[in-house]
Amino acid sequence: MPVEWQPVRQSRTHELVLRSIEERVFAGELRAGDRLPPERELAPVLGVSRSALREALRVLETIGVLVAQPGRGPDAGARIVRNPDDALGRLLRLHFALGSYSLQDVLEARVVLERSSFEAAARYASEEDLDEAETLVVRMGEPDVAVSEFNDLDTRFHVHVARGSGNALTSTLTSAVRESVRPLILRALERAEDWPATAAALNAEHAELLRLVRAGQGEKAADLVERHIRSLHGTLVDENAERL
C-alpha cells in the first residue's frame, strides 16, 4: 500500500519533517529497505523546502535509520535501514567524552552485558559463530600483531560473542559500550612495558573464554569475562580516580 504523505507546518521545519517520517515508521508504513521519494517530489508534498528536508534526512542518517545514496539511477536516493551499531557507538562515545557517563559507569555496564552475552553464547552460539571468533583469537596470538590491530580484533571478538548469544540488542549495546572506550583501551595497551607479554596474557584469556563457551560452561565463561574486563578496564578507572 503506498504511503500517504501530508504537508507539515513550517515552524521548526526539519523537526516536523523528522516527526512525519518517524510517525510512518511507527505506524509500519515505512520499513527497512523502503525508499523515500526523491527530494524534488517529497519536499513539495510535505510543503517544505528541499534544504529543510535534507537537514531532516541527515539527522536520520546520523542515527543509523537511513542511508542516502547520491546521484541518479535505481540505487540513488534515501533508503530506510537498520544499522544501529555504529550510530549508537558514536553517540555513546560522544556522551562519554562530554562526561555524561563515568569510566566506572561504562565498566559496570560492560560487565553486566558481557556476563550475559558469554553465558548465553555458551547455550546458543553456532559452530560457525565460534569458528569465526576463533579466527580472531588466532590472529591476536600471532607475534606480528600491532597494538592497534590487537585492539580492533579484541573489540570484534567481544562483539562477535555477543552476537552469538542470539540477542541482537545485547550485541548492539556491547558494541556501543566497547566502542566508547576503545581509544582509552588502546592508549593503555600502548603504555604496556612488555607488549608481547601483555598481548599473550590477554589472548590466553580470550582462548580460555572461547573454550568455555564451546564447552557450554556459561557460568564459568561469565566469571572469567568479568575478571578479564576488570583487569584492564578497571585499571583505567583506578588511573582516572587518581587524577581527580
Secondary structure, 3 states (H helix, E strand, C coil): CCCCCCCCCCCCHHHHHHHHHHHHHHCCCCCCCCECCCHHHHHHHHCCCHHHHHHHHHHHHHCCCEEEECCCCCCCEEEECCCHHHHHHHHHHHHHHCCCCCHHHHHHHHHHHHHHHHHHHHHHCCHHHHHHHHHHHHHHCCCCCCHHHHHHHHHHHHHHHHHHCCCHHHHHHHHHHHHHCHHHHHHHHHCCCCHHHHHHHHHHHHHHHHHHHHCCCHHHHHHHHHHHHHHHHHHHHHHHHHHC
